[in-house]
Amino acid sequence: MKTFLFLRLTAALALAAALVGAPARAAGTDLPGDSLYRLPVPLTDLRGDAFTLMRLRGAPALISMFYGDCKLACPVAMHGIENLVSTLPPARRERLAIVLVSLDPARDTPTSLRELAREHGMTANWHLAVGKNDSDTRAFAAAIGLRYRTLPDGGINHTTRLVLTDSAGRVIATQENMDTGVDPAMARAVDSATRH
């Protein structure tokens, strides 16, 4: 009888341990090892809330970087992303997350990000975020393959890069040298990613 009770207790403890471990699996351990959604860089979104790419799990995403005071490449790249998204049928546009992370954590704030989102008429599937410091920003930039340097006048010299992930956060397409036009290969990749 003691053996039977011991086995039942052991089984109950194993079940409890499995249930306690379930949230850890839900937090992303079921994602592939190369998933950008696993990136542990802490960000703050335009509402001032904590944001990580893990929030995007289950949706394909377009990911890039910008900075609010940019007058050259960033506005052009943003319009290019808007034009790319507009090639999708309206119902599928909402399936696609668009993430723009600031290159300038010293000056871009949740308030300035909200203003930028308002100016561009960005919908709920657009996520503007900023890192806590330059180290976090550089880690994010390295993860998506974007390079930048801060200039003596405070400007930021940077490459442009747009990354498309599948719903598990794996990179499935990239685009360099973004402009306002729509790259046909990227448009096909976005179309395919939002069909599932």
Secondary structure, 3 states (H helix, E strand, C coil): CHHHHHHHHHHHHHHHHHHHHHHHHHHHHCCCCCCHHHCCCCEEECCCCEECHHHHCCCCEEEEEECCCCCCHHHHHHHHHHHHHCCCCHHHHCCCEEEEEECCCCCCCHHHHHHHHHHHCCCCCEEEEEECCHHHHHHHHHHHCCCEEECCCCCEEECCEEEEECCCCCEEEEEECCCCCCCHHHHHHHHHHCCC
